[in-house]
Amino acid sequence: MKVARAAQADGIARRAGFARRLAVEAGAFCLAERAALAAADIAAKGVADPVSRIDREAESLIRDAIAQAFPGEAIVGEEHGGAATCDFWVIDPLDGTANYLSGLPYWGVCIAWVENGEPVAGAIHLPE
């Protein structure tokens, strides 16, 4: 039983470190891409709920990294959806898009690992 718990704790710690590094990488991507953002790159998902090309591309960047590091694991993202299972990743690639588009520093990248229906590891990175 101790071995199983140690393996589980190691897996959670590995995912937490991975999420942290990936959130920083995605945040740097968002910062670098903001200057190239054009009006045509912005749409509305709902009233006062904008989405940009960068939201979608940041989520793709995160999804690709997760798929490479943890093949076959389920992913649910704000921009590209997905199906939650018992264990899955949750992504909000650019939380606070309206602030980001307005040049306000109040936005971030959120990545979490959910195990047995409970969030057990994750990272929130505020690039600015």
C-alpha positions as CSV (number, residue, x, y, z in Angstrom):
1,M,0.0,0.0,0.0
2,K,2.9,2.4,0.8
3,V,4.4,1.7,-2.6
4,A,1.1,2.6,-4.4
5,R,0.7,5.8,-2.4
6,A,4.4,6.8,-3.1
7,A,3.9,6.1,-6.8
8,Q,0.7,8.2,-6.8
9,A,2.4,11.0,-5.0
10,D,5.3,10.9,-7.4
11,G,2.8,11.0,-10.3
12,I,1.0,14.0,-8.8
13,A,4.3,15.8,-8.2
14,R,5.4,15.1,-11.7
15,R,2.2,16.5,-13.1
16,A,2.3,19.6,-10.9
17,G,5.9,20.4,-12.0
18,F,4.9,19.8,-15.6
19,A,1.8,22.0,-15.3
20,R,3.9,24.8,-13.8
21,R,6.5,24.7,-16.5
22,L,3.9,24.5,-19.2
23,A,1.8,27.4,-17.8
24,V,5.0,29.6,-17.9
25,E,5.7,28.6,-21.5
26,A,2.1,29.3,-22.6
27,G,2.2,32.6,-20.7
28,A,5.4,33.6,-22.6
29,F,3.7,32.6,-25.8
30,C,0.7,34.8,-25.1
31,L,2.9,37.8,-24.2
32,A,5.0,37.4,-27.3
33,E,1.9,37.1,-29.6
34,R,-0.1,40.0,-28.3
35,A,1.7,42.6,-30.4
36,A,0.8,40.7,-33.6
37,L,-2.9,40.4,-32.7
38,A,-5.3,41.9,-35.3
39,A,-8.9,42.8,-34.9
40,A,-9.8,39.9,-37.3
41,D,-8.2,37.6,-34.7
42,I,-10.8,38.4,-32.1
43,A,-14.4,37.0,-31.9
44,A,-17.1,36.8,-29.2
45,K,-18.2,33.5,-27.5
46,G,-21.0,35.4,-25.8
47,V,-21.9,38.8,-24.3
48,A,-18.7,40.3,-22.9
49,D,-16.8,37.0,-23.5
50,P,-14.2,37.5,-26.2
51,V,-11.9,34.8,-27.6
52,S,-8.8,35.4,-29.7
53,R,-6.6,33.5,-32.0
54,I,-4.1,33.5,-29.1
55,D,-6.5,31.8,-26.8
56,R,-7.0,29.0,-29.3
57,E,-3.3,28.7,-30.2
58,A,-2.2,28.7,-26.6
59,E,-4.6,25.9,-25.8
60,S,-3.3,23.9,-28.8
61,L,0.3,24.4,-27.5
62,I,-0.7,23.1,-24.1
63,R,-2.7,20.2,-25.5
64,D,0.2,19.2,-27.7
65,A,2.6,19.2,-24.8
66,I,0.3,17.2,-22.6
67,A,-0.3,14.6,-25.4
68,Q,3.5,14.3,-25.8
69,A,4.3,14.0,-22.1
70,F,1.2,12.0,-21.1
71,P,-0.1,10.1,-24.2
72,G,-3.7,9.1,-24.2
73,E,-4.8,11.2,-21.2
74,A,-8.1,13.1,-21.5
75,I,-8.1,16.9,-21.8
76,V,-10.9,19.4,-21.4
77,G,-10.1,22.9,-22.5
78,E,-12.1,26.1,-22.6
79,E,-11.5,26.7,-26.3
80,H,-11.5,23.2,-27.8
81,G,-13.7,21.3,-25.4
82,G,-13.2,17.6,-24.6
83,A,-14.8,14.9,-22.5
84,A,-14.1,14.7,-18.8
85,T,-13.3,11.2,-17.5
86,C,-12.3,10.1,-14.0
87,D,-8.8,11.4,-14.6
88,F,-8.2,14.3,-17.0
89,W,-6.4,17.6,-17.6
90,V,-8.3,20.9,-17.5
91,I,-7.0,23.9,-19.4
92,D,-8.0,27.6,-19.5
93,P,-5.2,28.8,-21.8
94,L,-5.9,32.5,-21.3
95,D,-8.1,33.3,-18.4
96,G,-9.1,36.9,-18.5
97,T,-9.1,37.5,-22.2
98,A,-10.9,40.8,-22.0
99,N,-8.2,42.1,-19.7
100,Y,-5.5,40.7,-21.9
101,L,-7.0,42.4,-25.0
102,S,-7.3,45.7,-23.2
103,G,-3.6,45.6,-22.1
104,L,-4.4,45.0,-18.5
105,P,-2.1,42.7,-16.6
106,Y,-4.9,40.7,-14.9
107,W,-4.9,37.5,-16.9
108,G,-3.3,34.1,-16.6
109,V,-2.8,30.6,-17.8
110,C,-4.5,27.8,-15.8
111,I,-3.7,24.1,-16.1
112,A,-4.9,21.4,-13.7
113,W,-4.9,17.6,-13.3
114,V,-8.0,15.9,-12.0
115,E,-7.8,12.4,-10.5
116,N,-10.8,10.4,-9.5
117,G,-12.9,13.5,-10.1
118,E,-10.9,15.7,-7.7
119,P,-8.3,18.3,-8.7
120,V,-5.0,17.2,-7.2
121,A,-2.3,19.2,-9.1
122,G,-2.1,22.3,-11.2
123,A,-0.7,25.7,-11.9
124,I,-1.9,29.2,-12.4
125,H,0.6,31.5,-14.0
126,L,0.2,35.3,-14.1
127,P,2.7,36.4,-16.7
128,E,2.4,40.1,-16.0
